[in-house]
Amino acid sequence: MEPGNKVSVAESFSRFFSVALADQAEQKDLVYRIRYRVYCEEFKYESTDHFPNQMEMDDYDKSSLHCLITHKESGMPAGCVRLVPADGDRMTSPLPFERYCSESLNVEMIDAMKLDRHSVCEISRLAVDGAFRRRSGETLTRFGEINGFQFSPQEQRTFSSIAVACFFAATVLTEMVEKTNVFAMMEPFLPRMMGKSGIHFQRVGKDIDYHGIRAPYFITTQSALENMHPELKELYQWIRANIYK
């Protein structure tokens, strides 16, 4: 294929998936059902007994902003993510990572940043449904398998972009609500994958076993936007345009 005919990541992804702010009850239910399938059924991070309605939820969801990625042809929810805004100080109104993973944090490093608490948020509950985490012919890994759904090779090549698209959607939300000092508890693969995209997180603590082995990371929205590769900036702008509809 000639270089001029190469299809961009944004063009490929937008052909097969839609991205939206999940601000309606029905959309949020779809988000919670993805999380239930991934966190409860697949990886057993949470007990299914705690969620008899098959929707994984917690106390932070009401104050959070949520995004949903949907496979266009099938209508299947493919991925989700949320932004949890800081509301009050760390002691009286901790973010999820501060409440559940405090022993992993380098508090001195974080305090030295002297962040305005009103500008702080946490990106969390990033999940990609198992049906979209394995290409045909790959060996079975912790990322799951297709589970019987039939996807074209062109579609399958876009699956690896879903997690990146979730992070980009959350980054759009940080712009939207002006919470641009961003924390996240992440498994090692995500910072490595984002680093290949030019987006580099600062590690601000040690590993902890919380929904799998994770560590706390920090990034600013400005840094993410300034350093992402040009081709991915096109994907980001497409996601931004869809969320701001």
Secondary structure, 3 states (H helix, E strand, C coil): CCHHHCCCHHHHHHHHEEEEECCCHHHHHHHHHHHHHHHHHHCCCCCHHHCCCCCCCCCCHHHCEEEEEEECCCCCEEEEEEEEECCCCCCCCCCHHHHHCHHHECHHHHHHCCCCHHHEEEEEEEEECHHHCCCCCCCCECCECCCCCCCCHHHHHHHHHHHHHHHHHHHHHHHHHCCCEEEEEECCHHHHHHHHCCCCCEECECCEECCCEEEEEEEEHHHHHHHCCHHHHHHHHHHHHHHCC
